């Protein structure tokens, strides 16, 4: 059922270096409060598989 797995259809991605910088910033500024979103956009699983297929044609990446 697609509704049951709707959370798996779209993902937020962040580069590990950007995430590390965010952690360092927050450790260096202990007065910060709340949650911080470290991504600027989301991508569907289909978009990700299409991107990876174009970028790495030598691999057979399935598309949903």
Protein Blocks (a to p, Z undefined) as FASTA:
>chain_A
ZZlmmmmmpccdddfklmmmmmmmmmmmmmbgcjddfbfbdcdfklmmmmmmmmmmmbcc
ddZZ
